[in-house]
């Protein structure tokens, strides 16, 4: 059994979900060193410095795994030549991450992702879409340098990159019953942030309500100190239809709400895999997803015509039809296809990958 160290500078949300599950499910011994999920910009700048100072026996592991919220160049320089191989896990990247309202662009963070990829011995991307989007963005990103522009080194990064989807806990969710819901529950289980585009989601819900189309609404997802104002507006306008509104601290409560849902919708501008969507599908929710990002990768091709929408009007058209002619047989088929993302399947890929990184 090999020994690995996982350094997670942003231990919250999907980062925490992934790290905890990998450690729990893997047959390898994985220690973890974490930082609280706040001040992400400072984590990218300083987490490596602090980790080198604080983590004992840093050189005793077969390899070190980190998310890309850490500068691998700093870790490698400060850790010295005896540092074990470094595996970089890309949850997201700062070149393509959309800016929030009032945020100014800072190229430093995107460049840190780029140089970390160059320094890594191995790279794991959480989807093929994410890898390709990141690599495709590099030439334009680096062309913004005024002079002495670095080569994008796309082939070098690609050659040491592997695609392994993050696992999801699906097998513990009960089988859904057959039957057509009279008031289908529409589910939002994404972060309450601008990149998930909640404005479009709630505008769709407002339209359905104005048309007196029957539905209920469950709004979950992680909240932060400052959330888009549309959430408070929607809570008032849709109060008669809401069965849950707010972050479910207890995972069992979260699962129960997923099980009550019938339809999960994403309107996201940014999604590199889609754990929330995969979990919702596993619990029997039929997905309606935009024709962008990672969604064509996680939805089987035979379902693209039904699940993938082109624009707002197409989403409304598909949603109206789905509510009026909900077919549980399709949901059951999709749930079965979705099981490939369960941790019982995915962990085999991770463990086989880590087997090859053992020190002889």
KEGUGU-895048 format. One record per residue (C-alpha): residue number from 1; chain; x, y negated, z. Coordinates in steps of 0.25 Angstrom, whole numbers, plus 5000, padded with zeros to 4 digits. Each point is the difference from the previous one (the first is absolute). Example, Ala and Ser with C-alpha at 12.3 -4.5 7.8 and 13.67 -1.06 7.14 Angstrom:
2
<site seq="1" mol="A" c1="5049" c2="5018" c3="5031"/>
<site seq="2" mol="A" c1="5006" c2="4986" c3="4998"/>
END
This chain:
360
<site seq="1" mol="A" c1="5000" c2="5000" c3="5000"/>
<site seq="2" mol="A" c1="5006" c2="4986" c3="4996"/>
<site seq="3" mol="A" c1="4999" c2="4988" c3="5008"/>
<site seq="4" mol="A" c1="4996" c2="4987" c3="4995"/>
<site seq="5" mol="A" c1="4998" c2="4986" c3="5005"/>
<site seq="6" mol="A" c1="4988" c2="4991" c3="4995"/>
<site seq="7" mol="A" c1="5002" c2="4985" c3="5002"/>
<site seq="8" mol="A" c1="4986" c2="4993" c3="4999"/>
<site seq="9" mol="A" c1="5002" c2="4985" c3="5001"/>
<site seq="10" mol="A" c1="4985" c2="4997" c3="4999"/>
<site seq="11" mol="A" c1="4993" c2="5011" c3="5008"/>
<site seq="12" mol="A" c1="4985" c2="4998" c3="4997"/>
<site seq="13" mol="A" c1="4989" c2="5002" c3="4990"/>
<site seq="14" mol="A" c1="5004" c2="5010" c3="4989"/>
<site seq="15" mol="A" c1="5015" c2="4999" c3="5004"/>
<site seq="16" mol="A" c1="4996" c2="5006" c3="5014"/>
<site seq="17" mol="A" c1="4991" c2="5010" c3="4994"/>
<site seq="18" mol="A" c1="5010" c2="5005" c3="4990"/>
<site seq="19" mol="A" c1="5012" c2="5001" c3="5010"/>
<site seq="20" mol="A" c1="4992" c2="5007" c3="5011"/>
<site seq="21" mol="A" c1="4994" c2="5010" c3="4991"/>
<site seq="22" mol="A" c1="5013" c2="5003" c3="4993"/>
<site seq="23" mol="A" c1="5006" c2="5003" c3="5014"/>
<site seq="24" mol="A" c1="4988" c2="5008" c3="5005"/>
<site seq="25" mol="A" c1="4999" c2="5009" c3="4987"/>
<site seq="26" mol="A" c1="5015" c2="5002" c3="4996"/>
<site seq="27" mol="A" c1="5007" c2="5012" c3="5004"/>
<site seq="28" mol="A" c1="5012" c2="4992" c3="5001"/>
<site seq="29" mol="A" c1="5004" c2="4992" c3="5013"/>
<site seq="30" mol="A" c1="4998" c2="4985" c3="4997"/>
<site seq="31" mol="A" c1="5003" c2="4990" c3="5011"/>
<site seq="32" mol="A" c1="4994" c2="4986" c3="4998"/>
<site seq="33" mol="A" c1="5004" c2="4986" c3="5004"/>
<site seq="34" mol="A" c1="4990" c2="4989" c3="4998"/>
<site seq="35" mol="A" c1="4997" c2="4985" c3="5001"/>
<site seq="36" mol="A" c1="4986" c2="4995" c3="5002"/>
<site seq="37" mol="A" c1="4992" c2="4996" c3="4988"/>
<site seq="38" mol="A" c1="5001" c2="4985" c3="5000"/>
<site seq="39" mol="A" c1="5010" c2="4989" c3="4994"/>
<site seq="40" mol="A" c1="5002" c2="5009" c3="4987"/>
<site seq="41" mol="A" c1="5010" c2="4990" c3="4994"/>
<site seq="42" mol="A" c1="5009" c2="5000" c3="5012"/>
<site seq="43" mol="A" c1="4999" c2="5015" c3="5000"/>
<site seq="44" mol="A" c1="5006" c2="5000" c3="4986"/>
<site seq="45" mol="A" c1="5011" c2="4990" c3="5004"/>
<site seq="46" mol="A" c1="5004" c2="5006" c3="5013"/>
<site seq="47" mol="A" c1="4995" c2="5014" c3="5003"/>
<site seq="48" mol="A" c1="5012" c2="5007" c3="4995"/>
<site seq="49" mol="A" c1="5009" c2="4991" c3="5008"/>
<site seq="50" mol="A" c1="4993" c2="5004" c3="5013"/>
<site seq="51" mol="A" c1="4998" c2="5014" c3="4997"/>
<site seq="52" mol="A" c1="5015" c2="5002" c3="4998"/>
<site seq="53" mol="A" c1="5003" c2="4993" c3="5013"/>
<site seq="54" mol="A" c1="4989" c2="5008" c3="5008"/>
<site seq="55" mol="A" c1="4998" c2="5014" c3="4994"/>
<site seq="56" mol="A" c1="5010" c2="5010" c3="5006"/>
<site seq="57" mol="A" c1="5006" c2="5011" c3="4992"/>
<site seq="58" mol="A" c1="4997" c2="4994" c3="4987"/>
<site seq="59" mol="A" c1="5010" c2="5008" c3="4993"/>
<site seq="60" mol="A" c1="4995" c2="5014" c3="5005"/>
<site seq="61" mol="A" c1="4988" c2="5001" c3="4991"/>
<site seq="62" mol="A" c1="5000" c2="5008" c3="4987"/>
<site seq="63" mol="A" c1="4993" c2="4987" c3="4994"/>
<site seq="64" mol="A" c1="4993" c2="4987" c3="5004"/>
<site seq="65" mol="A" c1="4987" c2="4997" c3="4994"/>
<site seq="66" mol="A" c1="4995" c2="4986" c3="5000"/>
<site seq="67" mol="A" c1="4988" c2="4992" c3="4994"/>
<site seq="68" mol="A" c1="5004" c2="4989" c3="4991"/>
<site seq="69" mol="A" c1="4997" c2="4990" c3="5011"/>
<site seq="70" mol="A" c1="5015" c2="5001" c3="5003"/>
<site seq="71" mol="A" c1="5012" c2="4996" c3="4993"/>
<site seq="72" mol="A" c1="5008" c2="5012" c3="4996"/>
<site seq="73" mol="A" c1="5012" c2="4992" c3="4996"/>
<site seq="74" mol="A" c1="5001" c2="4994" c3="5014"/>
<site seq="75" mol="A" c1="4998" c2="5014" c3="5006"/>
<site seq="76" mol="A" c1="5010" c2="5006" c3="4991"/>
<site seq="77" mol="A" c1="5010" c2="4989" c3="5002"/>
<site seq="78" mol="A" c1="4999" c2="4999" c3="5016"/>
<site seq="79" mol="A" c1="4999" c2="5015" c3="5001"/>
<site seq="80" mol="A" c1="5013" c2="5003" c3="4994"/>
<site seq="81" mol="A" c1="5005" c2="5011" c3="4990"/>
<site seq="82" mol="A" c1="4996" c2="5011" c3="5010"/>
<site seq="83" mol="A" c1="4985" c2="4997" c3="4999"/>
<site seq="84" mol="A" c1="4992" c2="5012" c3="4995"/>
<site seq="85" mol="A" c1="4992" c2="4999" c3="4987"/>
<site seq="86" mol="A" c1="4989" c2="4989" c3="4999"/>
<site seq="87" mol="A" c1="4986" c2="5004" c3="4995"/>
<site seq="88" mol="A" c1="4992" c2="4988" c3="4996"/>
<site seq="89" mol="A" c1="4985" c2="5001" c3="5001"/>
<site seq="90" mol="A" c1="4992" c2="4990" c3="4992"/>
<site seq="91" mol="A" c1="4986" c2="4997" c3="5006"/>
<site seq="92" mol="A" c1="4999" c2="4987" c3="4992"/>
<site seq="93" mol="A" c1="5010" c2="4990" c3="4994"/>
<site seq="94" mol="A" c1="5001" c2="4985" c3="5001"/>
<site seq="95" mol="A" c1="5002" c2="4997" c3="4986"/>
<site seq="96" mol="A" c1="4986" c2="5004" c3="4996"/>
<site seq="97" mol="A" c1="4993" c2="4997" c3="5014"/>
<site seq="98" mol="A" c1="4990" c2="4989" c3="4997"/>
<site seq="99" mol="A" c1="5002" c2="4987" c3="5008"/>
<site seq="100" mol="A" c1="4989" c2="4996" c3="5010"/>
<site seq="101" mol="A" c1="4994" c2="4986" c3="5001"/>
<site seq="102" mol="A" c1="5010" c2="4989" c3="5003"/>
<site seq="103" mol="A" c1="5012" c2="5010" c3="4999"/>
<site seq="104" mol="A" c1="5012" c2="4995" c3="4992"/>
<site seq="105" mol="A" c1="5008" c2="5010" c3="4992"/>
<site seq="106" mol="A" c1="5013" c2="5005" c3="5006"/>
<site seq="107" mol="A" c1="5008" c2="5008" c3="4990"/>
<site seq="108" mol="A" c1="5009" c2="5005" c3="5011"/>
<site seq="109" mol="A" c1="4991" c2="5011" c3="5004"/>
<site seq="110" mol="A" c1="4998" c2="5005" c3="4986"/>
<site seq="111" mol="A" c1="5015" c2="5000" c3="4999"/>
<site seq="112" mol="A" c1="5002" c2="5008" c3="5013"/>
<site seq="113" mol="A" c1="4991" c2="5011" c3="4994"/>
<site seq="114" mol="A" c1="5009" c2="5000" c3="4988"/>
<site seq="115" mol="A" c1="5013" c2="5001" c3="5007"/>
<site seq="116" mol="A" c1="4994" c2="5010" c3="5010"/>
<site seq="117" mol="A" c1="4997" c2="5009" c3="4988"/>
<site seq="118" mol="A" c1="5014" c2="4998" c3="4995"/>
<site seq="119" mol="A" c1="5006" c2="5004" c3="5013"/>
<site seq="120" mol="A" c1="4991" c2="5012" c3="5003"/>
<site seq="121" mol="A" c1="5005" c2="5014" c3="4998"/>
<site seq="122" mol="A" c1="4986" c2="5004" c3="4997"/>
<site seq="123" mol="A" c1="4987" c2="4993" c3="4997"/>
<site seq="124" mol="A" c1="4985" c2="5005" c3="5002"/>
<site seq="125" mol="A" c1="4989" c2="4992" c3="4994"/>
<site seq="126" mol="A" c1="4986" c2="5003" c3="5005"/>
<site seq="127" mol="A" c1="4994" c2="5001" c3="4986"/>
<site seq="128" mol="A" c1="5005" c2="5000" c3="4986"/>
<site seq="129" mol="A" c1="4992" c2="4987" c3="4997"/>
<site seq="130" mol="A" c1="5009" c2="4993" c3="5011"/>
<site seq="131" mol="A" c1="5013" c2="5005" c3="4995"/>
<site seq="132" mol="A" c1="4997" c2="4996" c3="4986"/>
<site seq="133" mol="A" c1="4994" c2="4986" c3="5004"/>
<site seq="134" mol="A" c1="5012" c2="4997" c3="5008"/>
<site seq="135" mol="A" c1="5010" c2="5004" c3="4990"/>
<site seq="136" mol="A" c1="4992" c2="4993" c3="4989"/>
<site seq="137" mol="A" c1="5000" c2="4987" c3="5008"/>
<site seq="138" mol="A" c1="5016" c2="5000" c3="5002"/>
<site seq="139" mol="A" c1="5004" c2="4994" c3="4987"/>
<site seq="140" mol="A" c1="4991" c2="4988" c3="5001"/>
<site seq="141" mol="A" c1="5003" c2="4998" c3="5015"/>
<site seq="142" mol="A" c1="5015" c2="5000" c3="4998"/>
<site seq="143" mol="A" c1="4999" c2="4991" c3="4988"/>
<site seq="144" mol="A" c1="4996" c2="4989" c3="5009"/>
<site seq="145" mol="A" c1="5014" c2="4998" c3="5005"/>
<site seq="146" mol="A" c1="5006" c2="4987" c3="4995"/>
<site seq="147" mol="A" c1="5013" c2="5007" c3="4996"/>
<site seq="148" mol="A" c1="5008" c2="5013" c3="5003"/>
<site seq="149" mol="A" c1="4988" c2="5008" c3="4998"/>
<site seq="150" mol="A" c1="5002" c2="5014" c3="5005"/>
<site seq="151" mol="A" c1="4997" c2="5012" c3="4992"/>
<site seq="152" mol="A" c1="4986" c2="5006" c3="5004"/>
<site seq="153" mol="A" c1="5007" c2="5014" c3="5001"/>
<site seq="154" mol="A" c1="4986" c2="5006" c3="4997"/>
<site seq="155" mol="A" c1="5006" c2="5014" c3="4996"/>
<site seq="156" mol="A" c1="5008" c2="5001" c3="5012"/>
<site seq="157" mol="A" c1="4988" c2="4997" c3="5009"/>
<site seq="158" mol="A" c1="4991" c2="5009" c3="4992"/>
<site seq="159" mol="A" c1="5010" c2="5012" c3="5000"/>
<site seq="160" mol="A" c1="5000" c2="5001" c3="5015"/>
<site seq="161" mol="A" c1="4985" c2="4998" c3="5002"/>
<site seq="162" mol="A" c1="4990" c2="5010" c3="5004"/>
<site seq="163" mol="A" c1="4985" c2="4999" c3="5000"/>
<site seq="164" mol="A" c1="4993" c2="5006" c3="5012"/>
<site seq="165" mol="A" c1="4986" c2="4995" c3="5004"/>
<site seq="166" mol="A" c1="4998" c2="4998" c3="5015"/>
<site seq="167" mol="A" c1="4991" c2="5011" c3="5006"/>
<site seq="168" mol="A" c1="4986" c2="4997" c3="5005"/>
<site seq="169" mol="A" c1="4992" c2="5007" c3="5011"/>
<site seq="170" mol="A" c1="4989" c2="5006" c3="4992"/>
<site seq="171" mol="A" c1="4998" c2="5014" c3="5005"/>
<site seq="172" mol="A" c1="4995" c2="4996" c3="5014"/>
<site seq="173" mol="A" c1="4988" c2="4993" c3="4993"/>
<site seq="174" mol="A" c1="4987" c2="5008" c3="5000"/>
<site seq="175" mol="A" c1="4994" c2="5005" c3="4987"/>
<site seq="176" mol="A" c1="4989" c2="4990" c3="4995"/>
<site seq="177" mol="A" c1="4986" c2="5005" c3="4998"/>
<site seq="178" mol="A" c1="4992" c2="5000" c3="4987"/>
<site seq="179" mol="A" c1="4989" c2="4990" c3="4999"/>
<site seq="180" mol="A" c1="4998" c2="4986" c3="4994"/>
<site seq="181" mol="A" c1="5001" c2="4989" c3="5010"/>
<site seq="182" mol="A" c1="4988" c2="4990" c3="5001"/>
<site seq="183" mol="A" c1="5009" c2="4989" c3="5004"/>
<site seq="184" mol="A" c1="5014" c2="5003" c3="4996"/>
<site seq="185" mol="A" c1="5011" c2="4995" c3="5009"/>
<site seq="186" mol="A" c1="5010" c2="4991" c3="4993"/>
<site seq="187" mol="A" c1="5014" c2="5001" c3="5007"/>
<site seq="188" mol="A" c1="5011" c2="4989" c3="5001"/>
<site seq="189" mol="A" c1="5012" c2="5007" c3="5007"/>
<site seq="190" mol="A" c1="5011" c2="4991" c3="4996"/>
<site seq="191" mol="A" c1="5009" c2="4989" c3="5007"/>
<site seq="192" mol="A" c1="4993" c2="4987" c3="5002"/>
<site seq="193" mol="A" c1="5010" c2="4993" c3="4992"/>
<site seq="194" mol="A" c1="5000" c2="4992" c3="4987"/>
<site seq="195" mol="A" c1="5007" c2="5010" c3="4991"/>
<site seq="196" mol="A" c1="4988" c2="5009" c3="5002"/>
<site seq="197" mol="A" c1="4991" c2="4990" c3="4994"/>
<site seq="198" mol="A" c1="4988" c2="5000" c3="5010"/>
<site seq="199" mol="A" c1="4994" c2="4988" c3="4993"/>
<site seq="200" mol="A" c1="4996" c2="5008" c3="4988"/>
<site seq="201" mol="A" c1="4995" c2="5012" c3="5008"/>
<site seq="202" mol="A" c1="4991" c2="4992" c3="5008"/>
<site seq="203" mol="A" c1="4995" c2="4992" c3="4988"/>
<site seq="204" mol="A" c1="4996" c2="5014" c3="4995"/>
<site seq="205" mol="A" c1="4992" c2="5003" c3="5013"/>
<site seq="206" mol="A" c1="4993" c2="4987" c3="5000"/>
<site seq="207" mol="A" c1="4996" c2="5002" c3="4985"/>
<site seq="208" mol="A" c1="4994" c2="5014" c3="5004"/>
<site seq="209" mol="A" c1="4993" c2="4994" c3="5012"/>
<site seq="210" mol="A" c1="4994" c2="4989" c3="4992"/>
<site seq="211" mol="A" c1="4995" c2="5010" c3="4990"/>
<site seq="212" mol="A" c1="4994" c2="5008" c3="5012"/>
<site seq="213" mol="A" c1="5007" c2="5012" c3="4996"/>
<site seq="214" mol="A" c1="5000" c2="5010" c3="5012"/>
<site seq="215" mol="A" c1="5014" c2="5002" c3="5007"/>
<site seq="216" mol="A" c1="5007" c2="4999" c3="5014"/>
<site seq="217" mol="A" c1="5014" c2="4995" c3="5002"/>
<site seq="218" mol="A" c1="5011" c2="5005" c3="5009"/>
<site seq="219" mol="A" c1="5012" c2="4990" c3="5001"/>
<site seq="220" mol="A" c1="5013" c2="5007" c3="5006"/>
<site seq="221" mol="A" c1="5015" c2="4997" c3="4997"/>
<site seq="222" mol="A" c1="5011" c2="4994" c3="5008"/>
<site seq="223" mol="A" c1="4998" c2="4985" c3="5005"/>
<site seq="224" mol="A" c1="5010" c2="4990" c3="5003"/>
<site seq="225" mol="A" c1="5000" c2="4987" c3="5008"/>
<site seq="226" mol="A" c1="4996" c2="4992" c3="4987"/>
<site seq="227" mol="A" c1="4991" c2="5007" c3="4990"/>
<site seq="228" mol="A" c1="4993" c2="4994" c3="4988"/>
<site seq="229" mol="A" c1="4988" c2="4992" c3="5003"/>
<site seq="230" mol="A" c1="4991" c2="5008" c3="4991"/>
<site seq="231" mol="A" c1="4999" c2="5011" c3="5011"/>
<site seq="232" mol="A" c1="4993" c2="4991" c3="5010"/>
<site seq="233" mol="A" c1="4991" c2="4995" c3="4989"/>
<site seq="234" mol="A" c1="4996" c2="5014" c3="4996"/>
<site seq="235" mol="A" c1="4997" c2="5004" c3="5014"/>
<site seq="236" mol="A" c1="4990" c2="4990" c3="5001"/>
<site seq="237" mol="A" c1="4994" c2="5001" c3="4986"/>
<site seq="238" mol="A" c1="4999" c2="5015" c3="5000"/>
<site seq="239" mol="A" c1="4997" c2="5003" c3="5015"/>
<site seq="240" mol="A" c1="4987" c2="5008" c3="4997"/>
<site seq="241" mol="A" c1="5008" c2="5010" c3="4992"/>
<site seq="242" mol="A" c1="5013" c2="5001" c3="5008"/>
<site seq="243" mol="A" c1="5001" c2="5013" c3="5008"/>
<site seq="244" mol="A" c1="5015" c2="4997" c3="5004"/>
<site seq="245" mol="A" c1="5008" c2="4988" c3="4999"/>
<site seq="246" mol="A" c1="5015" c2="4999" c3="5005"/>
<site seq="247" mol="A" c1="5012" c2="5008" c3="5002"/>
<site seq="248" mol="A" c1="4998" c2="5014" c3="5007"/>
<site seq="249" mol="A" c1="5011" c2="5001" c3="5010"/>
<site seq="250" mol="A" c1="4996" c2="5015" c3="5003"/>
<site seq="251" mol="A" c1="5004" c2="5009" c3="4988"/>
<site seq="252" mol="A" c1="4988" c2="5009" c3="5003"/>
<site seq="253" mol="A" c1="4991" c2="4988" c3="4999"/>
<site seq="254" mol="A" c1="5006" c2="4997" c3="4987"/>
<site seq="255" mol="A" c1="4998" c2="5014" c3="4994"/>
<site seq="256" mol="A" c1="4986" c2="5000" c3="5005"/>
<site seq="257" mol="A" c1="4997" c2="4987" c3="4992"/>
<site seq="258" mol="A" c1="5007" c2="5006" c3="4988"/>
<site seq="259" mol="A" c1="4991" c2="5012" c3="5001"/>
<site seq="260" mol="A" c1="4988" c2="4991" c3="5000"/>
<site seq="261" mol="A" c1="5004" c2="4993" c3="4987"/>
<site seq="262" mol="A" c1="4996" c2="5004" c3="4986"/>
<site seq="263" mol="A" c1="5007" c2="4990" c3="4991"/>
<site seq="264" mol="A" c1="5014" c2="4994" c3="5002"/>
<site seq="265" mol="A" c1="5004" c2="4987" c3="4992"/>
<site seq="266" mol="A" c1="5013" c2="4994" c3="4998"/>
<site seq="267" mol="A" c1="5002" c2="4986" c3="4993"/>
<site seq="268" mol="A" c1="5015" c2="4999" c3="5004"/>
<site seq="269" mol="A" c1="5010" c2="4992" c3="4993"/>
<site seq="270" mol="A" c1="5011" c2="5008" c3="5007"/>
<site seq="271" mol="A" c1="5000" c2="5015" c3="5002"/>
<site seq="272" mol="A" c1="5012" c2="5009" c3="4998"/>
<site seq="273" mol="A" c1="4993" c2="5013" c3="5004"/>
<site seq="274" mol="A" c1="4987" c2="4999" c3="5007"/>
<site seq="275" mol="A" c1="5000" c2="5008" c3="5013"/>
<site seq="276" mol="A" c1="4986" c2="4993" c3="5004"/>
<site seq="277" mol="A" c1="4994" c2="5004" c3="4987"/>
<site seq="278" mol="A" c1="5005" c2="5015" c3="5001"/>
<site seq="279" mol="A" c1="4995" c2="5001" c3="5014"/>
<site seq="280" mol="A" c1="4987" c2="4995" c3="4996"/>
<site seq="281" mol="A" c1="4998" c2="5009" c3="4989"/>
<site seq="282" mol="A" c1="5004" c2="5012" c3="5009"/>
<site seq="283" mol="A" c1="4989" c2="4996" c3="5009"/>
<site seq="284" mol="A" c1="4990" c2="5001" c3="4988"/>
<site seq="285" mol="A" c1="5000" c2="4985" c3="4995"/>
<site seq="286" mol="A" c1="4999" c2="4998" c3="4985"/>
<site seq="287" mol="A" c1="5010" c2="4990" c3="4996"/>
<site seq="288" mol="A" c1="4999" c2="4988" c3="4991"/>
<site seq="289" mol="A" c1="5013" c2="4994" c3="4997"/>
<site seq="290" mol="A" c1="5006" c2="4989" c3="4991"/>
<site seq="291" mol="A" c1="5008" c2="5004" c3="4987"/>
<site seq="292" mol="A" c1="5013" c2="4996" c3="5006"/>
<site seq="293" mol="A" c1="5011" c2="5004" c3="5010"/>
<site seq="294" mol="A" c1="5001" c2="5014" c3="5004"/>
<site seq="295" mol="A" c1="4986" c2="5004" c3="4999"/>
<site seq="296" mol="A" c1="5001" c2="5008" c3="4986"/>
<site seq="297" mol="A" c1="5011" c2="5008" c3="5007"/>
<site seq="298" mol="A" c1="4992" c2="5004" c3="5012"/>
<site seq="299" mol="A" c1="4986" c2="5003" c3="4993"/>
<site seq="300" mol="A" c1="5000" c2="5012" c3="4991"/>
<site seq="301" mol="A" c1="4999" c2="4996" c3="4985"/>
<site seq="302" mol="A" c1="4986" c2="5007" c3="4999"/>
<site seq="303" mol="A" c1="4994" c2="4990" c3="5010"/>
<site seq="304" mol="A" c1="5006" c2="4987" c3="4994"/>
<site seq="305" mol="A" c1="4988" c2="4997" c3="4992"/>
<site seq="306" mol="A" c1="4991" c2="5001" c3="5012"/>
<site seq="307" mol="A" c1="5010" c2="4994" c3="5011"/>
<site seq="308" mol="A" c1="5008" c2="4990" c3="4993"/>
<site seq="309" mol="A" c1="4994" c2="4986" c3="4996"/>
<site seq="310" mol="A" c1="5005" c2="4990" c3="4991"/>
<site seq="311" mol="A" c1="4995" c2="4987" c3="5006"/>
<site seq="312" mol="A" c1="4990" c2="4994" c3="5010"/>
<site seq="313" mol="A" c1="4988" c2="5002" c3="4990"/>
<site seq="314" mol="A" c1="5004" c2="5015" c3="4998"/>
<site seq="315" mol="A" c1="5001" c2="5002" c3="5015"/>
<site seq="316" mol="A" c1="4986" c2="4995" c3="5002"/>
<site seq="317" mol="A" c1="4995" c2="5008" c3="4989"/>
<site seq="318" mol="A" c1="5007" c2="5013" c3="5005"/>
<site seq="319" mol="A" c1="4996" c2="4997" c3="5015"/>
<site seq="320" mol="A" c1="4985" c2="4998" c3="4996"/>
<site seq="321" mol="A" c1="5000" c2="5013" c3="4992"/>
<site seq="322" mol="A" c1="5007" c2="5007" c3="5011"/>
<site seq="323" mol="A" c1="4990" c2="4996" c3="5011"/>
<site seq="324" mol="A" c1="4988" c2="5003" c3="4992"/>
<site seq="325" mol="A" c1="5005" c2="5013" c3="4994"/>
<site seq="326" mol="A" c1="5010" c2="5005" c3="5011"/>
<site seq="327" mol="A" c1="5004" c2="5014" c3="4996"/>
<site seq="328" mol="A" c1="5006" c2="5008" c3="5012"/>
<site seq="329" mol="A" c1="5006" c2="5011" c3="4991"/>
<site seq="330" mol="A" c1="5009" c2="4990" c3="4994"/>
<site seq="331" mol="A" c1="5005" c2="4996" c3="5014"/>
<site seq="332" mol="A" c1="5002" c2="5014" c3="5004"/>
<site seq="333" mol="A" c1="5009" c2="5003" c3="4987"/>
<site seq="334" mol="A" c1="5008" c2="4987" c3="5003"/>
<site seq="335" mol="A" c1="5002" c2="5004" c3="5015"/>
<site seq="336" mol="A" c1="5006" c2="5013" c3="4995"/>
<site seq="337" mol="A" c1="5009" c2="4994" c3="4990"/>
<site seq="338" mol="A" c1="5004" c2="4990" c3="5011"/>
<site seq="339" mol="A" c1="5006" c2="5011" c3="5009"/>
<site seq="340" mol="A" c1="5013" c2="5000" c3="4993"/>
<site seq="341" mol="A" c1="5003" c2="4987" c3="5008"/>
<site seq="342" mol="A" c1="4999" c2="5007" c3="5014"/>
<site seq="343" mol="A" c1="5012" c2="5001" c3="5009"/>
<site seq="344" mol="A" c1="4999" c2="5015" c3="4999"/>
<site seq="345" mol="A" c1="5004" c2="4999" c3="4986"/>
<site seq="346" mol="A" c1="5009" c2="4987" c3="5000"/>
<site seq="347" mol="A" c1="5009" c2="5004" c3="5011"/>
<site seq="348" mol="A" c1="5005" c2="5011" c3="4992"/>
<site seq="349" mol="A" c1="5005" c2="4990" c3="4990"/>
<site seq="350" mol="A" c1="5007" c2="4992" c3="5011"/>
<site seq="351" mol="A" c1="5006" c2="5011" c3="5007"/>
<site seq="352" mol="A" c1="5006" c2="5006" c3="4987"/>
<site seq="353" mol="A" c1="5005" c2="4987" c3="4996"/>
<site seq="354" mol="A" c1="5007" c2="4998" c3="5014"/>
<site seq="355" mol="A" c1="5005" c2="5014" c3="4999"/>
<site seq="356" mol="A" c1="5009" c2="4996" c3="4989"/>
<site seq="357" mol="A" c1="5006" c2="4988" c3="5009"/>
<site seq="358" mol="A" c1="5005" c2="5009" c3="5010"/>
<site seq="359" mol="A" c1="5015" c2="4998" c3="5003"/>
<site seq="360" mol="A" c1="5007" c2="5014" c3="4997"/>
END
